[in-house]
Amino acid sequence: MSTTKELWVFAEQRDGKIAGVVNELLSEGQILCEKSGYTLCAVLPSDNGAVLCQELYNFGAKKVYTIDDPKLKDYQNDYYSRAVAQLINEKKPEIVLYGATTIGRSLAPTVAVMVDAGLTADCTQLDFDVEAGNLLQTRPAFGGNIMATIICPDNRPQMATVRSNVFKKTKISENEAGEQVPYAVDLSGVPERMRRLESVHEADNTIDLNAAQFIVSGGRGVGKPENFKIIYDLAAELGAAVGASRATVDAGWISHHHQVGQTGKTVCPVVYVACGISGAIQHLAGMQSSDVIVAVNKDPDAPIFDVADFGLIGDLHEIVPEFQKQIAAAKN
Amino acid sequence: MNIVVCIKQVPDSDKVTIDRETNRLNRAGVPSIINPFDENALEMALQLKDAHGGKVTVISMGPPQAEEALRTALSHGADDAILISDRKFGGADTWATSYTISLAIKKLENVDLVLFGKQAIDGDTAQVGPGVAHFLDIPTLTYAKAIEVTGDTYKVTKVTEDGYEVWDIDKPCALTVVKEANQLRMPSLKKKMAAKKAEIPCWGFDELQPDEEKIGLAGSPTKVSKVFAPPVKLNKEILSGEPAEMVTELIKKLKERNVL
């Protein structure tokens, strides 16, 4: 019997909604499947998977393994890891991709040790080595000062997590065909060791960096916490969210919710304006897939200019208010 | 309460530079520090000890010089320290590291809680905490910012993308701790002096008796295939001159790109 090899995407859902990163991974997975000849599949633990399959087909999944159980309604590490690991051990996929969300970053490392798989965190680039049959997983290393390509030559599956907004999602159509494959998992033997009591959502537009079309970010060059006001003012004028470098967050100038970078959020706005950010790769790793990058810095050698489309060399304390003034003037 | 805090000694990555000719890290002169997120795990442990009594044991896996990080942790208030070090453990990825650390924790008795920082700033993987929890067969929560002891369980608040969740989790368990949980207290002079003289046992291959195929390079599924410098953007435009002129030019260019 010949079966085609499979590439899986973990179809993370919360409150019955598929996470955006899942569709991004399916779109990237399609490219990898064209190179490898693998079949693109999604794995969907939930309490009612059937209703979510069509969306996954529309982004390229040919097959969706639905694992339905009331215990899988909301994420719980013990139940989810058991369900996914059992399916992996049975179906033996070549590759499993997870979103690097708070859920994916708990589930993937647990499953990796359960099924003896290699796992590479926060990949920013994926490729397939046709000759060796290996997934090439590229990620920033050492605070992002260097890029490393990781392979897992001897273990299967090869597993990786990828942050939101690293890959673009492309919907194929509204009614793609696909196959739902229900999979039954027995969770009765898994002891109930943790219980979610409460789940609270907090909304704040200035920190919704993932949804923002425009982001204005401040770095050490801002000088002091009070000076973030000019960053906020420009952001307000542009309808932008406010970002920040790790240095400013570590110094306590602004809350960590604003942090962009390897240890903060990965963003992909239409325009990213970096003000007084030198551009440690740890920061670049979180924003370099933005469509247009504008850098304002007084140091012409700052590495931020390496990734910028437009670089303004000068004092941000003059340039940022001027930018705000001219945008305001253009509106009137 | 017996609390184990797993810490990692890391180079201060803000100060790491790369030799662009060789793509190697310039390690010389880069200070080693306790991974900053591990400081939050340590402080969480110290606060629990303040409130409920007990003992805080810090453990670290690494080369012999990781002992320095353990001494620093003792100076901040940890009671005991154990170094996990052996040439045979070298080259371990997160899989092999999780396995090795779990063997050390299994040797400790009556552990109520195992804490980690949410991730290490050199590798940024965030994988060892959940990995260790699995090898210990205890439940785990990531991104914890607060903990309360409630009888035989803990009430833990964890950060999510857009808010937080509160969980009830059985004892013992493993948590990874986020920065906003707390700030590590200052070391005391007395503890600093004691830390200098403290005996820190080193547990290696003989003490941990690991399965040889699960440690070091051999026990690591992932291999580094190549390292390279990040790519540079080619067709960038650099503007300089008076702020007003630069901004006018920028706005014109952004409009040409249809993004404004």
Interface residues (C-beta under 8 A of the other chain):
Chain A: N77 D78 S81 T101 T102 R105 S106 A108 P109 T110 A112 V113 M114 D116 A117 G118 L119 T120 A121 D122 L136 P140 A141 F142 G143 G144 N145 I146 M147 A148 T149 I150 I151 C152 P153 D154 N155 R193 M194 R195 R196 L197 E198 S199 V200 H201 E202 A203 R246 A247 D250 H256 Q262 T263 V270 V271 A280 I281 Q282 L284 D291 V292 I293 V294 P300 F305 D306 V307 A308 D309 F310 G311 L312 I313 G314 D315 E318 I319 E322 F323 Q326 I327 A330
Chain B: P11 S13 D14 V16 T17 I18 N23 L25 P36 D93 T94 W95 S98 Y99 Q119 I121 D122 G123 D124 T125 A126 Q127 V128 G129 P130 G131 A133 H134 F135 I138 P139 T140 L141 T142 Y143 K155 K158 V159 T160 E161 D162 G163 Y164 E165 V166 W167 D168 I169 D170 C173 K179 E180 S220 P221 T222 K223 V224 S225 K226 V227 F228 A229 P230 V232 K233 N235 K236 E237 I238 L239 S240 G241 P243 A244 M246 V247 T248 L250 I251 K253 L254 R257 V259 L260
